[in-house]
Amino acid sequence: MKHIIAIISALCLGAAAADAQDYGSATLAERQIMYYEGTTAQQQEESKPLRPVHASYTIEAGSARLADTYLTPLKYRGWHTGVDYTRYQAMGFDPENWTMSLHAGIGIDRSENPAGNASMWSLMLNADWGMMRKFRPAQSLTLAAGGSTGLTAGCLYNDRNGNNPASAKGAWTINLTGYAAYQLRIGKLPVTLMYRPTLPVTGVFFAPDYGELYYEIYLGNDKGLVHGAWWGNYFSLDNLLTADLHLGSTNLRLGYRANIFSSKVNDTVTHIYNHSFVIGISGEWLSFNPRKPHSRKARSISPIF
């Protein structure tokens, strides 16, 4: 056994000496390559920035005004409620200057006619994704501008109509979007103010002819249902103003939303106007992949600022 151990030790020492001789006889360039190969992976891992997610979950409640001449010539007034999710994260290709946003929401309206003897409901779902370029004109102020693409689907329902009780809505749009974010303190409390508008510029939307039954569409009368959208026949503007109160790792979000939608095509006019108070939570969260550990020296880039 002692002889076997001695032979193994001699082999190991010989291999180590050979390696040392190879490294010692290497040129300066070869040594630099060896060192680079040994440290590049670690340096790249340390230089790769962390991109936390800024997310918000909110509910809203307020007033609603509805009008749809496909269902009725009267204007309806009532209440609005909804839930909303928004997510921001720095882009991977240029995280310092570019950020992406994901937004999804659902809104429900119930309104009554002027006489109060008929009601109209509205259910609208929307989702959009976009990219924005950030600008920093001041230390506490960040501006962002870019574009997004979104989908909208829903319907309006009038319980007094027999043949046409519902008016379906659907659109795919390309939008202008952006935000302005400002950091300040109220006493010792950090606060982030943010304004975000979304304005569709073009796209396509669904609208049947005036008085056309959906049963006729089902039977095959499907011509003229899809229309090109522009500000002359399709206008929508979503304004969101929020204040995030930094109470800890999770923020209290308070805000105001004004949502304007108007379309006019095939002698059919639709208006949906909402004004609502917003409340919810927001914050920045960072998830780690255990298979790809990050260095403590890695930079963390804010998705907003």
Secondary structure, DSSP 4 states (H G I P E B T S, - for coil): -HHHHHHHHHHHHHHHHHHHHHHHHS-HHHHHHHHHHHHHHHHHHHHSPB--EEEEEEEEEEEEEEEETTTEEEEEEEEEEEEEEEEEEE-SSSTTTEEEEEEEEEEEEEEE-TTSS-EEEEEEEEEEEEEEEEEEEETTEEEEEEEEEEEEEEEEEETT-SS--EEEEEEEEEEEEEEEEEEEEETTEEEEEEEEEEEEEEEEEE-PPTT--HHHHHTT--TT-EEEE-TTTEEEEEEEEEEEE--SSSEEEEEEEEEEEEEEETTEEEEEEEEEEEEEEEEEE----TTSPPPTT--B--S--
